[in-house]
């Protein structure tokens, strides 16, 4: 630490020596000081006539609240602390050197014949102070300045020059999208890379957590992975704004956004968020909740390119056993009716499970329930792919009908797509989803797990036919014994 301090002292001394060759005096002098509490407005006008300015008002506890002057009015959120710091720095000038009397010097040599910046401070009592900022010194560590009514040219640290260069974008407050799930009706997510256009309805669980259900171009509950992804977007904080000319929007991917989010609320209000592709670790974006352009780090938002199937739930029809009354199935010339009733687990002592009017509550010697195996296989038929462009004829070879305890009826029908998959229909309508054949006909042999839906029915029937005192173990093949 001692070494670092020593080095800092050497640098300061060195800079002082360099600038002293340009100065006639190097004595610090408080040239002008105006307290923020006295400022009615502070404005910086650039050499080209553009600028930025804020007007101040004092609140009931004596703090200054800032707003844009009328000439620079814009409907944007302002960071009051950032403006206060800026105003303080540009209204307090402690010179670190004196050049001399301006009447005896060439103002153009110091950039003060046509100042780079003019700071105009108006106080509540009507006093107006003007500070003129000229060129930077040869070393770049300082800049020249004058105060109206004072003929002396001074030098001051070049930070003043930098602060004069600030634009509106440097004073914007961090912005969030302001999404309240309880008020949200739908969410639309578009992705240019795969032409995805997914519209989802939004509802709440009893816990208050959001539940997203895809409603176009297909209907299926979204996965927890999708919920986490959207939650990441909703909580996004926009902190860095950028100035991008209109003729450069294409360079930042904003002429044709790669990702588009549209949040529609129950009251009709809409919030949009558009993002570019990843450009050197940043996404550039626009939103209707803030003016201008911004950038966010790729660490702030992730999973924008997640595969569609990971965003969606797996099951076309899913209910807990407590909400299911009957499931029937038809394949070729064979059919079954599976009736259940339970207040909890389908394997509970007080549960009923009747397969074609026979008691299906048969167990393995290790306690696995064939009734549960059947129910799980029927209710968790999983999709594996989306085929939106297909237009299959409704000629099903396998169907399952589900009737809930509140008398809702859903019929899943399966039409062959190829040797390994089927088109899935729900209530006679093509779902746009593909189901692998294994979800319907997989047989895990002696293992009581991972059975296809129809094969699980055949297994349950076999267990009922061959059970002894409600126990049946799948025979082990001789070559595996």
N, C-alpha and C positions, 0 to 999 in steps of 0.2 A: 504494500500500500504506500509506503514512503517513497519508493521508486516512482510509482505512478504519479504522485503529487509533484515530485521534482520535475518530471517530464512535462507535466501540464504547465508548470511555472515557466519553464524554458520556452515553451511554445508561445505563451502569452507575451513574454518579454521580447521574443524574436519578432512577433507581429507588431508590437509597439514600436520597435526600432525601425521596421520596414516602413510603417506608415508615417513615422516622424519626419522622414525626408520630404514628405509632401505637406507637412503641417508647420505652421509658424509657432504653434503652442500645443502642448499635449496635456494640459491641465483639464481634468474632468469638470464639467459645468452643467448644472441642471438648467436646461434652456427653456423647457416648458413642461408643466405638469397640470393635467386636468383630471380630476377624479371622475370615475364612471358615474357616480351619483349626481354629477352636475351636467352630464351630457344629455342634451335633448336629441341630438342626432350626430352621427359620425359617418362621413362619406369619403371614399377614395375614388378620385377621377384619374383615369389613365391618360397617357399622352394622346391616345387616339380618340378620346372622348367617352369611351366606355367606362364602366365603374361598378361599384357596389356600395350600398349604404344602408344603415339601420337607424331607426329611431328608438329612443329609450323612454321608458316610463317607470316610475318608482312604485312598487307594490306596498301593501300595508305594513310590511316588516322592514322596508327600506332597501329591498333588493331591486336591481334593475332588470326589467323584462324588455326584451328586444323584439322588434318586428321590422320587416323590410320597409324602407322608405317607398313612397308611392311610385317614384320613378322606376323602382326595381321590383315592384309587387309581383308575387308569384304564389300560387297555392301549394306550398311545400312545407314540410315539418322542419322547424329550425332547432338547432342545438344551442340553447341559450348560454350555456357555459362556454362553448367555443367562441361565440360572439363576444361575450364579456372579456375573455382573455385577449382576443384580437383588438378590441377597443382599448383595453388597458395598455397594450404594447404600443399602439399607434397614437396614444394621447399623452405619453410620458417619454420625453427625450432627454437623456443624460449624454451629452457629447463626450467623446473621448479625445477630442482634439479640435483646435481652432485653425482655420486656414487664413482668415483675415477679413478685412472690410470689402464687401462686394463691389463698392464703388471704385475700388482700386484694382479690381481683378476682372478677368475675362470670364463671364458667367458660362459661356459655351464650353469652356475647358472643363467645367465641372458638371455639365449637363443641366444647369440651372437657368439657362436662357429659355428653355422649353422643357420643364421638369418631366421626368418619367412618370411621377405621380404627384397629385396634389391632395393632401388630407384636409378636409374641411370639418371642423368641430364646432357645432353650435350648442351653446349652453342654455340652460333654462332661463337665465336672466337676459338672454339675447346676445351675449358676447359671442363673437365668431372668431375662431383661430384658424389660420391657414398655415400648413406646413408643406414645404416643397422638397421633394426627394429627387436628387439628381443621379449622376452616374455612380457606379461603384468605384472604389479606389483601385489602383493598379494591382494590389495584392488580392483584391476581392473580399477582404475581411471586413471592410467598412464601406460606407457610402456617404455622399455629401448631402447636406440638407440646409435649408434656411427656414426661418419663421417670419411670416409677414409682420412688418413693423420693426424688424431687427435686421440691420445690414450685414451681420456677420455670417460667413459661411463656416459651417461646422462639419465634423465627421461623426458618424455613429455606426454601431455595429450593423452589418449588412442584413441582419435578421429583419430590420425594419423594411428594407427593400423587398424581402421575400414575403412578408406579411401584407404588403401593399399589393402583391400579385395575386392574393387569394381571390377566388371566385365564389359564386353562390354555392357551387357544389361542395365547397370546403366547410360549409356551415349547416349542412343538412343533418337532421337527426336520424338515428337508426330507425328503420321501419320494419314492422312485422305485417303479415297479411291480414291479421285480425280475424281469423277463422274461428267461429264458435260451432262446434259439431251439433249442438242442440238446435241451432237455427239453420243448419245446412240441409238442403234438399237433394241436390245432385252434384256429382263431380265428374268432369270429363277430362280424360288424359289422352293426348295425341302425341305420337312419336313418329317422326319422319322416316327414320331408318328402316322401319318395317311396316309403315303405313298403318300403325295401330291407332284406332280411334275407339276408346273404351269409355262408355257412359255408365256410371254407377249411381244407384240410389244410396241414401245414407239414413241409417236409423241408429238408435242407441240400445245397448244392452241395459239390463237393470243396474249394472255397475256404473253406467254413464259412459262407458267406452263405446267408440263408434263401430258400427258394423256396415261394411260396404257390400253391396250386391250388384254385380254386373247386370245391366238390363238391356244393353245394346252393344254389339250386334248379337249377343246371346245372353242367356239368363243363367247365372250361377253365382253362388256366394263367393266373395273374394277371400283370399287366404290371409292369415295373420301376417304373413310377410308383406302383403300389399298394404295392410293397415299400418305397419311400422314405417313403410316407405312414405306413405302419404302424411303420416304424423311428422316425419322429418321435414317434409315440404311445408306443412302448416306452421311449424315452429321456426321456420327460416327467418333469420334476422338480416335485413339489408343494411350494411354498414358502410360500404364503399361505393361512391358514385363516380362515374367517369363521363368526360365530355367527348362525345363521338359525333363528328360532322355527319350530316345526312348522306353525303356522297361516300362515306366509309362504312355504312351500316353492313354492307355485304362482307367486308373484311372481318367483322366481328360476329357474323352469322345471325344478324338481327333482321335482315331483309326477309328471311324465310326460316323462322325458328325451328330448331331441332326437337324441342319439347314444349308442349302447350298444356297448361292446366286452366280449367274454367270451373270455378266454384259458384254454384247458384243457390241462393238462400230462399227460405220459405216466403220471404216478403218480396222476392223478385230481384233483390240486389245481386250483383255479379262481381266477383273478384277474379282477375286474370293474372297469370304469371307465364311469361314466355322466356325460354332460355336457348342459348346457342349450344353448339357442341362444346366439348372441353377444348379450350385453347390455352395451351401452356399452363395448365393447372387451374384455370378459371372458367366459369360459365358467365357469359354476358347476358343481361336480361332487361326486360321491361315488365311493368305491372301497372294496372290502372289505379293502384293505391298510391302511386308516387310518380312525380314527373321525372322525365329524363331517363338516363341509362345507368345501370349499376353492374357490378361484377361481384361474384361470390366464389369462394374457394371450392375446389372439388372435395375438400374435407368437410364443408358445410352441408353438402347434399350428395347423397350416394344412391346407388342402385337404379339410376335412371334407365339403364339398359338391361334391366332384369328380364329374363325370358318370360313371355306371356304366361305360360303354364305355371310358373312359380307364383304369379300374382293371383291365380285363381284357386278356389277350393277344388278338392278332388271329386266330390260326390254330387251327382245329379239329384238324388233324393236322399235325405238323411233325417232321421228322427230318433231320439232316445226311445228305448223300449217302453217307457212309461207313457209315451204318446202314440204308440202304434197299436192298432187293433187286429188287423189281418193283412197277410201278404199271400197273394196267389201267384202261381207261375205256370206258364204253358210253353212246352218245347216239343214240336212235332205232335205226336199223338198222346203225349203224357202231360199230366198236369198235377198240381198239388194246391192245397189250401193250408196255410199256416196261421193259426189263431193264437194270440198271446194276450196275457193280461198280467200286469205287475205294477206294484208301487215303487219298485226299485230295480234290482237286478233280475234278469230273466232266469237266473239260476236260484233265486231265493225260494225258500220253502213254501211260501204262500203264492208263488207265481204259477200261472198255468201256461202250458205250451202244447198245443194240439196240432199235430201234422196229419192231415187227412183223418181227423177225428181220433187219432191215437196219441197217447202221452209221449211227448218228445223229450221229456226230462230224463234223459239217459246220460250217464257219466262214464268217463274212463276211470280206471282204478286209481289214477292220480288226481281225480277230481275235475277234469275238464268236461264241460257241459256241451253235448251235441246240440242242444237247443240253442245255446249261446253261439256256438260255431255257425249254425245256420243263420241266425239273425244277423250276426256281424257280417257274414258274407253277402247277405241280401241287401243290407243297408249301406254298405261301404263300396259299392261298385264305383271304381275310379276311372276318370277320363285320362287319356294320355296325350291327346293332341286336339288341335282345332283345324277344321277344314271348312272355312266359310264359303269357299267357291263351289263346293259340291252341291248337287241337287238330286239326292237319291230318291228313288221311288219308294213309297211306303209299302214295302212287302216284308214285314218282320218274320223272322224265324223263331224268335224267342221273346217272351213278354213277361213282365212282372207287374202286378197291380198292388199298390199300397193304399190301405185305408186306415186313416188315423182315428184316434178316439173321438175327435170332434168332427168326424165324418168327411174329412177331405179325402179325395181320391186322386192318386197320381199313377199313371201307367208308363212304365219304361219299356220301350220296344227297340229291338236290335235288328238291323238290316246288314247283311254281309257287305263288307267293303273289299276285303281280300281274304287270303287264308289266315291272316293273323289279327284281323281287327274288324270292328263293326261300327256302322253309323248308329248313333244313339238318337232316339226320338222320345220326346216327353209329351204325353197326352196327344199323340198323333202329329206333333210338330217337330221338324228336324231341329236339333239343338245346336248344330254346328260342331258337336264334339264327337271324338272317336274314342271307342273303348277297346282295349286290347282283348283278344280272345281269352287270355289267361284270367281276366277278371270274371269270366263266366264259366270257364271249364277247367281251370287248373286243378290238378290232383297232386297233393304233396305226399301221397302214399301213406306210410305208417305214421307220419307226422300229423297231429291234429290242428296244425296252423296253416294259414295261407291256402285256402280252398276257393275256387271259383264259385260263383253264386249257385249255378245249377248243380255242380258237382257236390257242393255242401249239402244240397237237398238229398242227393243220392246217398251221401255218407250218413246223414241223419236217418234216412229210411233204413239203411243197412244196420245201423246201431239199434233201432227200434226192433227190427226183425230178429236180431241175434242177441239181444241183451239178456242177461241173467240177473234177476233181482235188481234191475235198473243199471247194470254195469256192462260195458262192452269196451274191449280193447281192440284196436285195429290189428289184424294179424300181421306178423312180421314175415316177409317173403323168405322162403327157405334158403335162398342164396345169401341172405343177409343175416341169418341166424347164427 
